[in-house]
Amino acid sequence: MTNGKKQKGSDTAVQGTNDSSVVSKVSAAAQGYFHDCFQQHFVCKVARRSPLINRGYYVRWRAVDHCVRTFLQVTQHCAKRQILSLGAGFDSLYFRLYGDAALNKAVVFEVDFPDVTRRKAALIQSNVSLSQMLDSHHVLSLIGPLYVSSSQYVLLGVDVRHDSHVEETLVKAGLDPTAPTLILSEVVLTYMETQRSDDIISWAARLLPQSLFVMYEQIHPQDPFGRIMQEHFLKLNSTLHALRQYPDTDAQKRRFLDKGWEQCVCLDMNEFFLRLIPDDERHRVESLEPFDEYEEWHQKCSHYFILTASRGSLTAQSLLVHPAVLFQCPSWSATDLTVKMEPVCVEGFGMASTLLIGGHILLTGGSCRTGRGAQSQVLHRGPEGWKSFHVKPSTHSSVRLYHSVTSISGRVAVMYGGRASPVNPIGGLVKVNFKYESSPGTEDGLEVHEEQMTCTGAHPPPRWRHSATLVSHKGKNFLFIFGGKNESATVLGDGYFLNLDQQHWTEVAVEGAAPEARHSHSACSYQGGLVLFGGHGKRGEPLGDIVVMKPNERGFCWETIDVQPPPCPRYSHGAHVIGDRLIVVGGVWLHSDSVPGVAVIDLSRRCSTEFRLLTSSVPRPLMLHSFCSELVVQKEAQLILIGGGGNCFSFGTHFNPQLVSVDLGPALMGT
């Protein structure tokens, strides 16, 4: 294939991203995320997207709208101001602003491929709601390059990559280089070769001395989510070029400052959503649809940014405000921990696991490539390595995700909670009896029997993403349920004790300040009580507190432990106790320049160390959230990581396909 044909194929693929994007924007608007009654006129067929995609397009829309409205407010007293949208596609920006009477003394110029602008002009021409928003002397043409010419709206069909031709066409169409101008680029420049996009950034700085550049694009190509994101666009023949040279927000800021822009502020979308959007607006958005894809939401937001760069003193007032409170950064050890693939195929997310007699790991519930299943699995490591055995589901088995299964003895576990969907929690408890009659590591004689538990007392409301921990007081064993969420509460902060001998929900005195409400945290048995860490809090951010529930004469007492340096806040992680050390693995945090590895928190010395995971031997991206982990101590301490993954925005669903192990030796020796 010649280079010309390759380029044309790539251009066609890039134009296709416009069609997909506009459908997603219409979906988000239809569900009430933002108001836009014009975008629907640019799609042939409306399709409802998932809540995750709706949220993703909301935060994109909100960020761009915020920048545009700020610019229009700052320049409201100017005799003339302009918006220049590069690669505008079927965006409805002009029609929204015109409908809001926000374009006083302002002109919107849109530039895109001739094929795209020709289609857009035809849609405007055929739609009364759109065409009536042009002035009475407007010109509509299907020949180009000037497809629409109105007093406040100009639509041009030129290739953005040819800046000299773009400049000539814009000036002929009425662009005034001396007027304050906002240049908008929403996921446009990254589809070009990096040198071309750099040239456009430099060209805009030279041409427009009073201007604000607003850009929304992707970052962080090399972590697991970033690799999946890149693979997706590569399959679409729409390579993300700029990521290689400008992989993070700092690199993007340097890029613009080096290309002639005087000031630059660049935020990832977690920073924008959590720091610049008012609380009441965030709560409104979070209540629009049932939602349970927090990990994927935060990861999506950490892989996109909104940038503003300015030239001139006036437009500098339109820059994004950099948040005063930043997300905590980890303090890394110089030692990395080695991750090793084990030759056992186990995939799924939202599962629950527990360690039973003989080193067997019981794995329950979750969702995998073939769907959601009630069938349990048992993992065991024999002389030849790890093996996986499927167990026939009992009549009490049900499809559930984000539940808990807690070992009560070597042969008995209790399964609690979970959900079938974000509006369908699963209540009640299930006792899981485990036995094997032959040698360990063989399927013959291995049996798992489930039976519904009948419990008395005031039982907790149904929930998922909670913790269920074995604690003891004066010789009595209790299952302590804490936190989680359900269909009516985004976070729960209540705790319940189940007397295991009597199968009775009972009240036990707990003194001290209880931890704040949360879900997706960890709570491990520790010295008769438990140690709780992290979780997803009410504000939509990860928590990093360490709280111990200690037994005392009257019951238990909560005590917060201050650790220095503090571990980086996270949720959806795994945690285990070795002596006085809490071992935390994986999860999701908001520090977007890296992904969580292993944190070793010394509860007696009150210190912590973060270790990166060396995953070079793992060929596929290793996404450590919504996964299971078990601590196996034989000759050495190892973490066994099982499953994990999730829906990676619109890029597809990823499952970790195999068991992996982490050697904890270096971490335990050095702390």
Disulfide bonds with the S-S distance in Angstrom:
none
